[in-house]
């Protein structure tokens, strides 16, 4: 990355184990506060899935000095914004506020971390919210459960990544208050978190404020997570077929890729971008523009840290086109790509697209804080944010080709065929 866009980062660890990373940027009078917890759905126990995502909701249900629902209202009252997200590898909570409200944002985070109101009432309320969320986002949306099927094809039953972040509704229904409190005590500790502060505050001031508000939250020990050994490539082309009330057929292929913190993952990520990122990609040109059998086609990665990531290729049919026709065209393009390799122009275009999106993320305080927190949490090194672009730029056409030939072989795929129900 050029010096012009390199960010000065200061990292420290408070006495209670909380890691604090500060990036001073006085360009606008705003501060982004981002708190990453090293816990996601991969940390859930069999029979108790969904707890990581449930806490994304429970953390807004009130604490010793903040009533249920007030966290967001308080932040919005000072002109800020706040939210939270959950994924396979992490849960994060964040506020973006005017500089004068930094104390408020840190106090709010400290209050709920030290005194979250976990009661039967809050559990029942938010469990009902999650059940409704599943209905709206997964059950009652065309193709809404695609990812659930794809991760089930990619990972064996019982693997930490084999279930979706929203979890099993049966598991959530069975969870009791003791389960919830144990999950919080295990994972929501300062030593399992990274606090990133980006914006109009000096390093010394930011660290002092973090220590003032969050330094007193009690520390606790967490058992080390078992080392995630990479799984071998898929064999036998596992298949799942789904029939549902959807507009047209769709076809999806999935492959096991290396973990996201490897150079090979970066290389195969570029390969899949050449295959399926945007209207200049091979899959779009072939299926949408040339064969005119799909309304959309693409390919992408889902980067994960625990041993394996996932690669996808997909297409959604035009009316009357069957899933088998889409799959055949996708695999033909993959085979052609593996045989010929990408051109230098294609790889450069994929790098340019990555760079555009990367710089766009770094240009905003909130997403920059999120990226820094990501690398500090999952990679153990926030400075990756200053190296990542150079690492992608340095990949050669040969590396991209070799990674694709190793990980995207057609015989190493699994397939989901999504079919439109007959009238």
C-alpha positions as CSV (number, residue, x, y, z in Angstrom):
1,X,0.0,0.0,0.0
2,X,1.3,3.4,-0.8
3,X,2.5,5.7,2.1
4,X,-0.3,8.1,1.2
5,X,-3.0,5.6,2.4
6,X,-1.0,3.8,5.1
7,X,-2.7,4.1,8.5
8,X,-0.8,4.7,11.7
9,X,-2.0,2.2,14.2
10,X,-1.3,2.0,17.9
11,X,-2.1,-1.2,19.8
12,X,-2.1,-1.8,23.5
13,X,-3.6,-4.3,26.0
14,X,-5.4,-3.2,29.1
15,X,-4.8,-5.0,32.4
16,X,-8.1,-6.9,32.0
17,X,-6.9,-8.3,28.6
18,X,-8.9,-6.0,26.3
19,X,-6.9,-5.2,23.2
20,X,-7.3,-1.6,22.0
21,X,-6.3,-0.4,18.5
22,X,-6.4,3.3,17.7
23,X,-6.1,5.1,14.4
24,X,-6.0,8.9,14.8
25,X,-7.6,10.6,11.8
26,X,-8.7,14.2,12.4
27,X,-10.1,14.8,8.9
28,X,-13.7,15.1,10.2
29,X,-15.0,15.5,13.8
30,X,-16.3,11.9,14.0
31,X,-15.2,8.8,15.8
32,X,-15.9,5.1,15.0
33,X,-16.0,2.7,17.9
34,X,-15.9,-1.0,17.0
35,X,-15.9,-3.9,19.4
36,X,-15.1,-7.3,18.0
37,X,-15.6,-10.4,20.0
38,X,-13.8,-13.6,19.0
39,X,-17.0,-15.7,19.0
40,X,-19.3,-16.7,16.2
41,X,-21.5,-19.6,15.3
42,X,-18.5,-21.9,15.0
43,X,-18.1,-21.7,18.8
44,X,-21.6,-23.1,19.5
45,X,-22.1,-26.5,20.9
46,X,-24.2,-29.2,19.3
47,X,-27.8,-28.8,20.4
48,X,-27.3,-25.1,21.3
49,X,-26.8,-23.4,18.0
50,X,-28.0,-19.9,17.4
51,X,-26.7,-18.4,20.7
52,X,-24.0,-16.3,19.1
53,X,-26.6,-14.5,16.9
54,X,-29.1,-14.4,19.8
55,X,-26.6,-12.2,21.7
56,X,-26.5,-9.7,18.8
57,X,-30.1,-9.0,20.0
58,X,-29.7,-9.5,23.7
59,X,-26.9,-7.0,23.9
60,X,-29.5,-4.3,23.2
61,X,-31.9,-5.5,25.9
62,X,-30.6,-3.3,28.7
63,X,-28.0,-3.2,31.4
64,X,-27.6,-1.6,34.8
65,X,-27.9,1.9,33.6
66,X,-29.5,1.6,30.2
67,X,-33.1,0.4,29.7
68,X,-34.1,-2.1,27.0
69,X,-34.0,-0.4,23.6
70,X,-32.3,2.7,24.8
71,X,-28.8,2.0,23.5
72,X,-29.7,2.8,19.9
73,X,-32.0,5.7,20.9
74,X,-29.2,7.3,23.0
75,X,-26.7,7.0,20.2
76,X,-29.1,8.4,17.6
77,X,-30.0,11.3,19.9
78,X,-26.5,12.7,19.6
79,X,-26.4,12.3,15.8
80,X,-24.7,8.9,15.8
81,X,-25.5,5.4,14.5
82,X,-25.0,2.0,16.1
83,X,-25.6,-1.7,15.1
84,X,-24.2,-5.2,15.5
85,X,-23.6,-8.2,13.3
86,X,-22.9,-11.9,13.7
87,X,-21.0,-14.3,11.5
88,X,-19.3,-17.7,11.6
89,X,-16.1,-16.3,13.1
90,X,-17.1,-13.2,15.1
91,X,-19.7,-10.9,16.6
92,X,-19.2,-7.2,16.5
93,X,-20.8,-4.1,18.0
94,X,-20.2,-0.6,16.7
95,X,-21.1,3.1,17.0
96,X,-20.2,6.1,14.9
97,X,-20.6,9.3,16.8
98,X,-19.5,12.9,16.8
99,X,-16.2,13.4,18.6
100,X,-17.8,14.9,21.6
101,X,-19.9,11.7,22.1
102,X,-16.9,9.3,22.3
103,X,-17.3,9.0,26.1
104,X,-20.9,8.1,25.7
105,X,-20.2,5.3,23.2
106,X,-17.5,3.8,25.3
107,X,-19.7,4.1,28.4
108,X,-22.6,2.3,26.7
109,X,-20.3,-0.6,25.6
110,X,-18.8,-0.9,29.1
111,X,-22.2,-0.8,30.8
112,X,-23.6,-3.7,28.8
113,X,-20.4,-5.7,29.0
114,X,-20.2,-5.4,32.7
115,X,-24.0,-5.7,33.6
116,X,-26.0,-7.1,30.7
117,X,-29.6,-7.7,31.8
118,X,-30.0,-11.4,31.1
119,X,-33.4,-12.5,32.4
120,X,-36.1,-14.9,31.3
121,X,-38.1,-12.0,29.9
122,X,-35.3,-10.7,27.7
123,X,-34.5,-14.3,26.6
124,X,-38.1,-15.0,25.6
125,X,-38.5,-11.6,23.9
126,X,-35.4,-11.9,21.7
127,X,-35.9,-15.6,21.0
128,X,-39.2,-14.6,19.5
129,X,-37.5,-11.8,17.5
130,X,-35.0,-14.3,16.1
131,X,-37.8,-16.7,15.1
132,X,-39.5,-14.0,13.2
133,X,-36.2,-12.9,11.6
134,X,-35.7,-16.5,10.3
135,X,-39.2,-16.5,8.8
136,X,-38.7,-13.2,7.1
137,X,-35.1,-13.6,5.9
138,X,-34.8,-17.4,5.3
139,X,-38.2,-19.1,5.1
140,X,-40.4,-16.6,3.2
141,X,-37.8,-15.2,0.7
142,X,-37.2,-16.9,-2.6
143,X,-33.9,-18.8,-2.4
144,X,-33.5,-17.5,1.2
145,X,-32.1,-20.8,2.5
146,X,-29.4,-21.2,-0.2
147,X,-26.5,-20.6,2.2
148,X,-27.9,-23.1,4.7
149,X,-27.9,-25.8,2.0
150,X,-24.5,-24.9,0.7
151,X,-22.6,-25.0,4.0
152,X,-24.4,-28.3,4.7
153,X,-22.9,-29.6,1.5
154,X,-19.5,-28.2,2.0
155,X,-18.9,-29.2,5.6
156,X,-19.7,-32.5,7.3
157,X,-22.4,-32.7,10.0
158,X,-21.0,-31.5,13.3
159,X,-18.3,-29.3,11.8
160,X,-18.2,-25.8,13.3
161,X,-19.2,-24.3,10.0
162,X,-21.9,-26.8,9.1
163,X,-24.8,-24.8,10.5
164,X,-25.9,-21.2,9.7
165,X,-25.3,-18.3,12.0
166,X,-29.0,-18.0,12.8
167,X,-28.9,-21.5,14.2
168,X,-31.5,-24.1,14.7
169,X,-34.9,-22.9,15.8
170,X,-35.3,-26.1,17.8
171,X,-32.0,-25.4,19.5
172,X,-33.0,-21.9,20.4
173,X,-36.4,-23.1,21.7
174,X,-34.6,-25.5,24.0
175,X,-32.0,-23.0,25.3
176,X,-32.6,-21.9,28.9
177,X,-31.3,-19.0,30.9
178,X,-28.4,-21.0,32.3
179,X,-27.2,-21.7,28.7
180,X,-27.4,-18.1,27.8
181,X,-25.6,-16.9,30.9
182,X,-22.9,-19.5,30.5
183,X,-22.3,-18.4,26.8
184,X,-22.0,-14.8,27.9
185,X,-19.6,-15.6,30.7
186,X,-17.5,-17.7,28.4
187,X,-17.2,-15.5,25.4
188,X,-18.1,-11.9,26.4
189,X,-14.9,-11.1,28.3
190,X,-12.4,-8.3,27.7
191,X,-9.7,-10.8,26.9
192,X,-11.8,-12.2,24.1
193,X,-12.4,-8.8,22.5
194,X,-10.7,-6.1,20.4
195,X,-11.8,-2.4,20.7
196,X,-10.9,-0.3,17.7
197,X,-11.2,3.5,17.8
198,X,-10.8,5.4,14.5
199,X,-11.2,9.1,14.0
200,X,-10.8,12.5,15.6
201,X,-9.1,11.5,18.8
202,X,-5.4,11.3,19.7
203,X,-3.9,7.9,20.6
204,X,-3.2,8.8,24.2
205,X,-6.6,10.3,24.7
206,X,-8.3,7.3,23.1
207,X,-6.4,4.8,25.2
208,X,-7.0,6.7,28.4
209,X,-10.8,6.8,27.7
210,X,-10.9,3.1,26.8
211,X,-9.1,2.3,30.1
212,X,-11.4,4.7,32.0
213,X,-14.6,3.0,30.8
214,X,-13.7,-0.5,29.9
215,X,-10.6,-1.1,32.0
216,X,-12.7,-2.0,35.0
217,X,-14.7,-4.7,33.4
218,X,-13.6,-8.0,35.1
219,X,-11.4,-10.3,33.2
220,X,-11.9,-14.0,32.9
221,X,-10.0,-16.9,31.4
222,X,-11.3,-18.7,28.2
223,X,-10.4,-22.1,27.1
224,X,-8.3,-22.2,24.0
225,X,-10.2,-23.0,20.9
226,X,-9.1,-26.3,19.3
227,X,-6.9,-25.9,16.3
228,X,-9.0,-26.2,13.1
229,X,-7.4,-28.6,10.7
230,X,-8.1,-28.0,7.0
231,X,-10.5,-30.5,5.4
232,X,-9.5,-32.2,2.2
233,X,-11.3,-31.3,-1.1
234,X,-14.8,-32.7,-1.6
235,X,-15.2,-35.9,-3.4
236,X,-18.1,-37.6,-5.2
237,X,-19.9,-34.4,-6.1
238,X,-22.4,-34.3,-3.3
239,X,-25.8,-33.0,-4.4
240,X,-28.9,-31.5,-2.9
241,X,-32.1,-30.7,-4.7
242,X,-34.7,-28.2,-3.4
243,X,-38.1,-27.5,-4.9
244,X,-39.8,-24.3,-3.8
245,X,-42.1,-21.5,-4.9
246,X,-39.3,-19.5,-6.6
247,X,-39.4,-17.6,-9.9
248,X,-37.1,-19.9,-11.9
249,X,-34.5,-22.7,-11.4
250,X,-31.1,-21.9,-10.1
251,X,-27.8,-23.8,-9.8
252,X,-25.0,-23.4,-7.3
253,X,-21.6,-25.1,-7.0
254,X,-19.4,-24.9,-3.9
255,X,-15.8,-25.9,-3.2
256,X,-13.6,-26.1,-0.1
257,X,-10.9,-23.4,-0.1
258,X,-8.0,-22.7,2.2
259,X,-8.5,-20.4,5.2
260,X,-8.7,-16.7,4.5
261,X,-5.4,-15.8,6.1
262,X,-3.4,-17.7,3.4
263,X,-1.9,-16.4,0.2
264,X,-3.6,-19.3,-1.7
265,X,-7.0,-18.0,-0.6
266,X,-6.1,-14.6,-2.0
267,X,-5.1,-16.2,-5.2
268,X,-8.2,-18.3,-5.6
269,X,-10.3,-15.3,-4.6
270,X,-8.9,-13.5,-7.7
271,X,-9.6,-16.6,-9.8
272,X,-13.3,-16.6,-8.8
273,X,-13.5,-12.8,-9.4
274,X,-12.3,-13.4,-13.0
275,X,-14.9,-16.2,-13.3
276,X,-17.8,-14.4,-11.8
277,X,-17.4,-10.8,-10.4
278,X,-19.4,-8.4,-12.5
279,X,-20.6,-8.1,-16.1
280,X,-17.2,-8.5,-17.6
281,X,-16.7,-11.9,-15.9
282,X,-16.6,-15.1,-17.8
283,X,-19.7,-16.6,-16.3
284,X,-21.8,-13.5,-16.9
285,X,-20.6,-13.2,-20.5
286,X,-21.3,-16.9,-21.2
287,X,-24.6,-17.5,-19.4
288,X,-26.2,-14.1,-19.6
289,X,-25.0,-12.5,-22.8
290,X,-23.9,-15.4,-25.1
291,X,-26.2,-18.4,-24.2
292,X,-29.0,-16.2,-22.8
293,X,-30.0,-18.8,-20.3
294,X,-29.6,-16.9,-17.1
295,X,-30.7,-13.6,-15.7
296,X,-27.6,-13.5,-13.5
297,X,-24.4,-15.5,-13.0
298,X,-21.4,-15.1,-10.8
299,X,-18.8,-16.5,-8.5
300,X,-17.3,-15.4,-5.1
301,X,-15.6,-16.6,-1.9
302,X,-16.8,-16.7,1.7
303,X,-13.6,-16.2,3.7
304,X,-13.4,-18.1,6.9
305,X,-10.5,-18.5,9.4
306,X,-11.0,-21.9,10.9
307,X,-9.2,-24.3,8.4
308,X,-11.3,-23.8,5.3
309,X,-13.2,-21.1,3.4
310,X,-15.8,-21.6,0.7
311,X,-15.9,-20.8,-3.0
312,X,-19.1,-20.4,-4.9
313,X,-20.4,-20.3,-8.5
314,X,-24.0,-19.7,-9.2
315,X,-26.6,-18.8,-11.9
316,X,-30.3,-18.1,-11.8
317,X,-32.2,-19.2,-14.9
318,X,-34.4,-17.4,-17.3
319,X,-37.9,-18.8,-17.6
320,X,-38.0,-22.3,-18.9
321,X,-34.4,-23.1,-18.4
322,X,-33.5,-26.0,-16.2
323,X,-30.9,-26.1,-13.4
324,X,-29.0,-28.9,-15.3
325,X,-28.4,-26.5,-18.2
326,X,-27.0,-23.9,-15.9
327,X,-24.8,-26.3,-14.1
328,X,-23.4,-27.7,-17.4
329,X,-22.5,-24.2,-18.6
330,X,-20.9,-23.2,-15.3
331,X,-18.7,-26.3,-15.3
332,X,-17.7,-25.8,-18.9
333,X,-16.5,-22.3,-18.1
334,X,-14.6,-23.5,-15.0
335,X,-13.0,-26.3,-17.1
336,X,-12.0,-23.7,-19.7
337,X,-10.6,-21.5,-17.1
338,X,-8.5,-24.3,-15.5
339,X,-7.2,-25.4,-18.9
340,X,-6.2,-22.0,-20.3
341,X,-5.7,-20.0,-17.1
342,X,-6.7,-16.3,-16.8
343,X,-5.1,-13.7,-18.9
344,X,-3.0,-10.9,-17.4
345,X,-5.7,-8.4,-18.4
346,X,-8.3,-10.4,-16.5
347,X,-6.2,-10.7,-13.4
348,X,-5.3,-7.0,-13.5
349,X,-9.0,-6.2,-13.8
350,X,-9.8,-8.3,-10.8
351,X,-7.0,-6.6,-8.8
352,X,-8.3,-3.2,-9.8
353,X,-11.8,-4.1,-8.6
354,X,-10.4,-5.4,-5.3
355,X,-8.5,-2.2,-4.9
356,X,-11.5,0.0,-5.6
357,X,-13.6,-1.8,-3.1
358,X,-10.8,-1.9,-0.6
359,X,-10.0,1.8,-0.7
360,X,-13.7,2.6,-0.5
361,X,-13.9,0.6,2.8
362,X,-10.8,2.3,4.2
363,X,-12.1,5.7,3.3
364,X,-14.9,5.5,5.8
365,X,-14.2,5.5,9.6
366,X,-16.8,2.9,10.4
367,X,-15.7,0.3,7.8
368,X,-12.0,1.1,8.4
369,X,-12.5,0.4,12.1
370,X,-14.3,-2.8,11.2
371,X,-11.4,-4.0,9.0
372,X,-8.8,-3.2,11.6
373,X,-10.8,-5.1,14.2
374,X,-11.2,-8.0,11.8
375,X,-7.5,-8.4,11.3
376,X,-6.6,-7.8,15.0
377,X,-9.2,-10.5,16.0
378,X,-8.9,-13.2,13.4
379,X,-5.3,-12.8,12.2
380,X,-3.9,-11.5,15.5
381,X,-2.3,-8.5,13.6
382,X,-4.2,-5.2,12.9
383,X,-1.3,-4.2,10.6
384,X,-2.6,-6.5,8.0
385,X,-4.8,-3.7,7.0
386,X,-1.7,-1.9,5.8
387,X,-0.3,-4.9,3.9
388,X,-3.4,-6.5,2.4
389,X,-3.5,-4.4,-0.8
390,X,0.2,-5.0,-1.6
391,X,-0.3,-8.7,-1.0
392,X,-3.1,-8.9,-3.5
393,X,-1.2,-6.7,-6.0
394,X,1.8,-9.0,-5.8
395,X,-0.1,-12.1,-6.8
396,X,1.1,-13.4,-10.2
397,X,-1.0,-14.9,-13.0
398,X,0.7,-18.2,-12.4
399,X,-0.2,-18.2,-8.7
400,X,-3.9,-17.4,-9.6
401,X,-3.9,-20.2,-12.2
402,X,-2.2,-22.7,-9.8
403,X,-4.6,-22.0,-7.0
404,X,-7.6,-22.4,-9.2
405,X,-6.3,-25.7,-10.6
406,X,-5.8,-27.0,-7.1
407,X,-9.0,-25.9,-5.5
408,X,-11.7,-25.4,-8.2
409,X,-11.6,-28.8,-10.0
410,X,-15.1,-29.8,-11.1
411,X,-14.8,-33.2,-9.4
412,X,-14.2,-31.4,-6.1
413,X,-17.4,-29.5,-6.1
414,X,-20.8,-30.0,-4.5
415,X,-24.0,-28.9,-6.2
416,X,-27.3,-27.4,-5.1
417,X,-30.1,-27.5,-7.7
418,X,-32.9,-25.1,-6.8
419,X,-36.0,-25.9,-8.8
420,X,-39.2,-24.0,-9.4
421,X,-42.2,-25.9,-8.1
422,X,-44.5,-27.2,-10.8
423,X,-47.9,-25.4,-10.8
